[in-house]
Amino acid sequence: MDFLKSLEIWFQQVSGLVWGYPLMILLVGTGLWLTVILKGLQFRTLKHALYLALVKRREEGDEPGDITHFQALMTALSATVGTGNIAGVATAIATGGPGALFWMWITGLVGMATKYSEAVLAVKYRVVDENNTMSGGPMYYISRGIGAKWLGMLFAIFASVAAFGIGNMVQSNSVADAVNATFHIPFFVTGLVLMIATGLVIIGGIKSIGRVTGVLVPFMIVFYMGGALVIILLKINLVPQAFALIFKEAFSPTAASGGFLGATVMITIRMGVARGVFSNESGLGSAPIAAAAAQTKHPVTQALVSMTQTFIDTLIVCTMTGLVLILTGVWDIGKNGAELTAIAFSRGLPGQWGNMIVAVGLILFAYSTILGWSYYGEKSIEYLLGEAAVKPYRLIFVIFVGLGALLKLNLVWSVADVFNGLMAVPNLIGLLALSPVIVRETKKYFDSDKHLR
C-alpha cells in the first residue's frame, strides 16, 4: 500500500511537470502560429464550417470513409464534451476567478486552428486497413508525413494508455459516484450496466459508435444547455455585469471574497488555459483519429467540420457553465468541481431540477467519453499490434469499464493525466513540421470552387 501511495505521489509530481507552463505555452503557441499562417481561417470560415457540420452533414457521391461528417464530429465531441465542461470549468473559476473563463475562450479560439490542422493531416495521410475501414490520426501523419515512425509509435503508446484511464476507468467511476449519490444505486450495478452498454456499442466499431454518438451527443448537449439557458434567462438582467466581471478579472488580480482566497493574473491565466485545453483537447491529437474515419473527398471539408468541435465545446458549453456559476453567485463559496456546478444549478432552478440536470449530464457526458475514447484506444492498439489485437482490446476495454466503477482511482487518474499530456508532444511536432502541407491543402481547396458546393 505504501508503494502504491508513493507511486501515486510520484505520478502527481510528474503530472505537474507535464502539464506545466512549457506544454501550455507550446499548445497555445502552436494554435497562434497556425492561426497566423492560415490567416485567421477559424474566424473567416466559421459560418461555412457550421453549415457543413450541422446542416449539410455529408457530401454527395462516393466519397471514401466510414461515417458521415456529422457522425465524425459527434464521435469527437463525445470524447471532449465531458466532465471538463461540468467540473473543469468550475475548477478553473473557483481557483482562478471569473477571468479564467476569458482565457478558456482564448484557448478555444486558437485551438480551433489547431483542431482544423489536425483533421487536414488526419484525412490526407489516412490509410485503408485490412477490414476496408479508415485508419488515421497523429501516428499516421507523423510516420507517413515526416517519416518518423518511432514518434508515431510513441504517440500511439501514450494514447492507448490514456484511453484506459481518462477515457475509461475515470469516466465509469464518475458515473458510478453520480448514480449512487443521486439515485442510491450500488456501484457494482452501475459497473455492470456500463459494461453491457459499452460492449453493445463498441463491438460494431466506428460505424456503430458513430450511429450512437450521432443521437446521444446532440441530446445530452441540448439537455444540459437547456437547463443552463433557463438559469441565464431568469437572470438575464445580470448578464452584462457577468461579462464585465469576466473581462475585468482576466487582466487584474481577483480579490478574496467569501470562501475564495483570491488569485493573481498568472493563476487566472494558467487555470483558464489548462482547463480549456483539458476540455477541448485541441493539440492533444485524439480528435483527428475520429476525423480520419469521415466520408469526405477533400481533407479541408472534414477539417472545417472538426474545428466546430472546439467552438461547441469551449465557446458554447463551457461558457454556459461559467455563466451559471457567476450569475448564481456561487463561484466564490469555497467549493470546487462538479459539486460547485451542482450547487449553482440547484440555486438557479427550483426543486431538485438543478441537481438532476447536473447528475444526468455528468452520466451522459462520461458515458459518451467512454465510447469516443474506446475508438481512439482501438486505433492506437491497431497501429501498434495490428488488426488481430482489436477484438481482444475491445473485450479488455469493456472489463476495465466495470472495474473503474468499483475501484478507487487516484493512481489511475494520475497515470492517465501524465499520458494524456504526453500525447501532445509528438502531435505538436507533427503539426509544426507539416504546417506547409496544411497551408497548401487549404489553399488548394479555397482556390477551387469546392467550398461553394
C-alpha positions in Angstrom: 0.0 0.0 0.0 2.9 2.4 0.8 4.4 1.6 -2.6 1.1 2.4 -4.4 0.8 5.7 -2.4 4.4 6.6 -3.2 3.8 5.8 -6.9 0.7 8.0 -6.9 2.6 10.9 -5.4 5.3 10.4 -8.0 2.9 10.5 -10.9 1.2 13.5 -9.4 4.5 15.3 -9.4 5.2 14.2 -13.0 1.8 15.3 -14.0 2.5 18.8 -12.6 5.7 18.9 -14.8 4.0 17.5 -17.9 1.1 20.0 -17.6 3.3 22.9 -16.6 3.9 26.2 -18.4 6.1 24.8 -21.2 3.3 22.5 -22.5 0.7 25.2 -22.1 2.8 27.7 -24.0 3.5 25.1 -26.7 -0.1 24.2 -27.1 -1.4 27.8 -27.3 1.7 28.9 -29.2 1.1 26.3 -31.9 -2.5 27.4 -32.2 -1.4 31.0 -32.5 1.1 30.1 -35.2 -1.4 28.1 -37.2 -3.9 31.0 -36.8 -1.3 33.3 -38.4 -0.3 31.1 -41.3 -3.9 30.2 -42.0 -4.8 33.9 -41.9 -7.4 33.5 -39.2 -9.3 30.8 -41.0 -11.3 29.8 -38.0 -12.9 33.3 -37.9 -13.4 33.7 -41.7 -14.9 30.3 -42.3 -16.9 29.5 -39.1 -20.3 30.1 -40.7 -19.5 27.8 -43.6 -18.0 25.2 -41.2 -21.1 25.2 -39.0 -23.2 24.8 -42.2 -21.2 21.7 -43.2 -21.3 20.3 -39.7 -24.9 20.8 -38.7 -26.9 21.4 -41.9 -25.3 19.7 -44.9 -23.7 16.9 -42.8 -22.3 14.9 -45.7 -21.0 15.3 -49.2 -22.7 13.8 -52.3 -21.2 10.9 -54.3 -19.0 8.0 -53.5 -16.6 9.6 -51.1 -14.2 7.3 -49.1 -14.8 6.9 -45.4 -16.8 5.0 -42.8 -19.1 7.6 -41.2 -20.6 11.0 -42.1 -19.1 14.4 -41.3 -21.7 14.8 -38.6 -21.1 11.4 -37.0 -17.3 12.0 -37.0 -17.9 15.4 -35.3 -20.3 13.8 -32.7 -17.8 11.0 -32.0 -15.1 13.6 -31.4 -17.5 15.7 -29.3 -18.5 12.6 -27.3 -14.9 12.3 -26.1 -14.4 16.1 -25.4 -17.8 17.2 -24.0 -17.4 15.5 -20.7 -16.5 16.1 -17.1 -14.3 19.1 -18.1 -17.4 21.0 -19.1 -19.1 20.4 -15.8 -16.3 20.0 -13.3 -13.4 21.6 -15.2 -15.0 25.0 -15.7 -15.9 25.1 -12.0 -12.4 24.2 -11.0 -11.0 27.0 -13.3 -13.3 29.7 -11.9 -13.1 28.5 -8.3 -9.3 28.7 -8.4 -8.6 31.5 -10.9 -11.7 33.6 -10.6 -14.2 34.6 -13.3 -11.4 35.9 -15.5 -10.3 32.3 -16.1 -13.3 31.9 -18.4 -11.9 34.6 -20.7 -8.6 32.6 -21.0 -10.7 29.4 -21.7 -12.2 31.4 -24.7 -8.7 32.4 -25.9 -7.6 28.7 -25.7 -10.7 27.7 -27.6 -10.3 30.3 -30.4 -6.7 29.5 -31.2 -7.5 25.8 -30.5 -9.9 25.9 -33.5 -7.0 26.4 -35.8 -5.1 23.5 -34.2 -8.2 21.2 -34.5 -8.6 22.2 -38.1 -5.0 21.4 -38.9 -5.1 18.1 -37.1 -8.0 17.0 -39.2 -6.5 18.1 -42.5 -3.5 15.9 -41.8 -5.6 13.0 -40.5 -7.6 12.8 -43.7 -4.7 13.4 -46.0 -2.5 10.7 -44.5 -5.2 8.1 -43.6 -5.0 4.6 -44.9 -7.4 1.7 -45.5 -6.9 -1.2 -43.1 -7.4 -4.9 -43.6 -11.1 -4.6 -42.9 -11.5 -1.9 -45.5 -12.1 0.8 -42.9 -10.2 4.0 -42.5 -7.3 4.4 -40.1 -5.7 7.8 -39.4 -4.6 10.3 -36.8 -1.3 11.6 -35.5 0.5 8.2 -35.6 -0.1 8.1 -39.3 0.6 11.7 -40.3 3.7 11.7 -38.2 5.0 8.4 -39.7 3.9 9.0 -43.3 4.2 12.8 -43.3 7.6 13.3 -41.7 8.9 9.8 -41.8 9.3 9.4 -38.0 7.7 6.0 -37.4 9.2 5.8 -33.9 7.5 9.1 -33.0 4.2 7.9 -34.4 4.5 4.7 -32.3 5.3 6.9 -29.2 2.0 8.8 -29.7 0.1 5.5 -30.1 1.6 4.2 -26.8 0.7 7.3 -25.0 -2.9 7.3 -26.4 -3.5 3.6 -25.7 -2.5 4.0 -22.0 -4.5 7.3 -21.7 -7.6 5.6 -23.2 -7.8 3.1 -20.2 -7.6 5.9 -17.7 -9.1 9.2 -18.8 -11.3 7.6 -21.4 -12.4 4.5 -19.4 -12.0 3.9 -15.7 -12.0 7.5 -14.6 -15.3 8.1 -16.5 -17.1 4.9 -15.3 -16.0 5.9 -11.7 -17.6 9.3 -12.2 -20.8 7.8 -13.4 -20.9 5.3 -10.5 -20.4 8.1 -8.0 -23.1 10.3 -9.6 -25.6 7.4 -9.8 -25.0 6.3 -6.2 -25.3 9.9 -4.8 -28.4 10.8 -6.8 -30.3 7.5 -7.2 -28.7 5.4 -4.5 -27.9 2.6 -6.9 -25.0 0.3 -5.9 -21.6 0.7 -7.6 -21.5 -2.8 -8.9 -24.9 -2.4 -10.6 -23.7 0.7 -12.4 -20.5 -1.0 -13.4 -22.4 -4.0 -14.9 -24.8 -1.8 -16.8 -22.0 0.3 -18.2 -20.1 -2.8 -19.3 -23.1 -4.0 -21.2 -23.9 -0.6 -22.7 -20.3 -0.1 -23.8 -19.8 -3.6 -25.2 -23.0 -3.5 -27.3 -21.9 -0.3 -29.0 -18.1 -0.7 -29.5 -18.4 -4.3 -30.8 -19.6 -2.8 -34.1 -16.6 -0.5 -34.4 -16.7 3.1 -35.6 -19.9 2.7 -37.6 -21.8 1.6 -34.5 -20.1 4.3 -32.4 -20.9 6.9 -35.0 -24.6 6.0 -35.1 -25.0 6.0 -31.3 -23.0 9.3 -30.7 -24.9 10.9 -33.6 -28.0 10.6 -31.4 -26.6 10.7 -27.9 -24.3 13.7 -28.1 -26.8 16.2 -29.5 -29.4 15.1 -26.9 -27.0 15.4 -24.0 -25.7 18.8 -25.1 -29.2 20.2 -25.6 -30.4 18.7 -22.3 -27.5 20.2 -20.3 -27.5 23.5 -22.1 -31.3 23.8 -21.8 -31.0 23.8 -18.0 -28.2 26.4 -18.2 -30.1 28.6 -20.6 -33.2 28.7 -18.3 -31.0 30.0 -15.5 -29.3 32.5 -17.7 -32.7 33.8 -19.0 -34.0 34.0 -15.4 -31.1 36.3 -14.5 -30.8 38.0 -17.9 -30.5 41.4 -16.3 -27.2 40.3 -14.6 -25.6 39.0 -17.8 -23.9 42.3 -18.8 -22.4 42.6 -15.3 -21.2 39.0 -15.5 -19.4 39.6 -18.8 -17.9 42.9 -17.4 -16.6 40.9 -14.4 -15.1 38.2 -16.7 -13.2 40.8 -18.8 -12.1 42.9 -15.9 -10.7 40.0 -13.9 -9.0 38.4 -16.8 -6.4 41.2 -16.6 -6.4 42.1 -12.9 -6.0 40.2 -9.7 -9.2 38.7 -8.3 -9.8 39.9 -4.7 -10.6 37.4 -2.0 -14.3 37.1 -1.2 -16.5 34.6 0.6 -14.6 31.3 0.5 -12.5 32.4 -2.4 -8.8 33.1 -1.4 -8.1 35.4 -4.3 -6.0 34.9 -7.4 -3.1 36.6 -9.3 -3.4 37.2 -13.0 -0.9 34.4 -13.7 -3.1 31.9 -11.7 -6.2 33.1 -13.6 -4.4 32.6 -17.0 -2.9 29.2 -16.0 -6.3 27.8 -14.8 -8.2 29.1 -17.8 -5.6 27.7 -20.3 -5.2 24.4 -18.5 -8.9 23.7 -18.1 -9.6 25.0 -21.7 -7.1 22.5 -23.2 -8.4 19.7 -20.9 -11.9 20.4 -22.1 -11.5 20.7 -25.9 -8.3 18.6 -26.3 -7.0 20.8 -29.1 -3.4 19.8 -29.8 -3.5 16.5 -27.9 -4.1 14.5 -31.0 -7.2 12.5 -30.0 -9.9 14.0 -32.2 -8.2 13.6 -35.6 -8.4 9.8 -35.1 -12.2 10.2 -35.5 -11.9 12.8 -38.2 -9.9 10.3 -40.3 -12.9 8.0 -40.5 -15.2 10.6 -42.1 -16.7 10.3 -45.6 -15.0 13.1 -47.4 -13.3 13.8 -50.8 -11.1 16.6 -49.5 -9.2 16.9 -46.2 -10.3 20.5 -45.7 -14.0 19.7 -45.8 -13.8 17.5 -42.8 -11.2 19.8 -41.1 -13.8 22.7 -41.2 -16.3 20.4 -39.6 -13.8 19.2 -37.0 -12.9 22.8 -35.9 -16.5 23.4 -34.9 -15.9 20.8 -32.2 -13.7 23.2 -30.2 -16.2 26.0 -30.8 -19.1 24.0 -29.5 -17.2 22.5 -26.6 -15.4 25.6 -25.2 -17.1 28.7 -26.7 -20.7 27.4 -26.1 -20.9 24.6 -23.5 -18.1 25.8 -21.2 -19.4 29.4 -21.5 -22.9 28.3 -20.4 -21.5 26.6 -17.3 -19.3 29.5 -16.4 -22.2 32.0 -16.7 -24.4 29.8 -14.5 -21.6 29.8 -11.8 -21.2 33.5 -11.9 -24.8 34.5 -12.2 -25.9 32.4 -9.3 -23.1 33.9 -7.2 -21.6 30.5 -6.0 -18.2 30.7 -7.7 -16.5 32.1 -4.6 -18.1 29.9 -1.8 -15.0 27.7 -1.5 -16.3 24.6 -3.2 -14.9 23.1 -6.4 -15.5 20.7 -9.3 -18.9 19.1 -10.1 -20.1 19.8 -6.6 -19.9 23.5 -7.2 -21.7 23.2 -10.6 -24.4 21.2 -8.9 -24.9 23.9 -6.2 -25.1 26.6 -9.0 -27.8 24.7 -10.9 -29.7 24.0 -7.6 -29.7 27.7 -6.8 -30.7 28.6 -10.3 -33.6 26.1 -10.8 -36.5 25.2 -8.5 -36.8 22.0 -6.6 -34.4 19.1 -7.4 -34.2 20.0 -11.1 -30.7 21.6 -10.8 -29.2 18.5 -9.1 -30.9 16.2 -11.6 -29.6 18.1 -14.6 -26.0 18.1 -13.4 -26.2 14.4 -12.4 -27.8 13.2 -15.6 -25.5 15.5 -17.6 -22.4 14.0 -15.9 -23.6 10.5 -16.5 -24.3 11.1 -20.2 -21.1 13.1 -20.7 -18.9 10.4 -19.0 -20.5 7.5 -20.9 -20.1 9.3 -24.3 -16.5 9.9 -23.4 -16.0 6.2 -22.9 -17.4 5.5 -26.4 -15.2 8.1 -28.1 -12.0 7.1 -26.3 -12.7 3.4 -27.0 -12.2 4.1 -30.7 -9.1 6.2 -30.0 -7.6 3.4 -28.0 -8.6 0.8 -30.5 -6.9 2.6 -33.4 -3.8 3.2 -31.3 -3.6 -0.5 -30.4 -4.2 -1.5 -34.1 -1.4 0.8 -35.2 1.0 -0.8 -32.6 -0.1 -4.5 -32.8 -2.1 -5.0 -35.9 -5.7 -5.8 -36.7 -5.7 -9.1 -34.8 -5.4 -7.1 -31.5 -8.6 -5.2 -32.0 -11.2 -7.7 -30.7 -9.2 -8.7 -27.6 -8.7 -5.0 -26.9 -12.4 -4.3 -27.1 -13.1 -7.1 -24.5 -10.4 -5.9 -22.2 -11.7 -2.3 -22.5 -15.2 -3.4 -21.5 -13.9 -5.3 -18.5 -12.0 -2.2 -17.3 -15.1 -0.1 -17.6 -16.7 -2.4 -14.9 -13.6 -2.3 -12.7 -13.5 1.5 -12.9 -16.9 1.7 -11.3 -15.7 -0.2 -8.3 -12.1 0.9 -7.6 -10.5 3.9 -6.0 -8.7 5.6 -8.9 -6.3 8.2 -7.5 -3.3 6.4 -9.0 -5.1 5.6 -12.3 -6.1 9.3 -12.7 -2.6 10.5 -12.1 -1.1 8.0 -14.6 -3.8 8.9 -17.2 -3.2 12.6 -16.7 0.5 12.1 -17.5 0.0 10.1 -20.6 -2.8 12.3 -21.8 -0.4 15.3 -21.7 2.4 13.4 -23.2 0.2 12.7 -26.3 0.6 16.4 -27.2 4.3 16.3 -27.6 4.7 14.1 -30.8 1.4 15.5 -32.1 2.6 19.1 -31.9 5.9 18.2 -33.5 3.9 16.6 -36.4 1.7 19.7 -36.7 4.6 22.2 -36.8 6.7 20.1 -39.2 3.7 19.6 -41.6 2.4 23.1 -41.3 3.4 23.8 -45.0 1.2 20.9 -46.0 -1.7 22.3 -44.1 -1.4 25.7 -45.8 -1.0 24.0 -49.2 -4.1 21.8 -48.8 -6.1 24.8 -47.5 -5.1 27.0 -50.4 -5.9 24.2 -53.0 -9.4 23.8 -51.5 -10.3 27.5 -51.4 -8.8 28.3 -54.8 -11.2 25.7 -56.3 -15.0 26.0 -56.1 -15.3 23.0 -53.8 -16.2 25.2 -50.8 -19.2 26.6 -52.6 -20.8 23.2 -53.1 
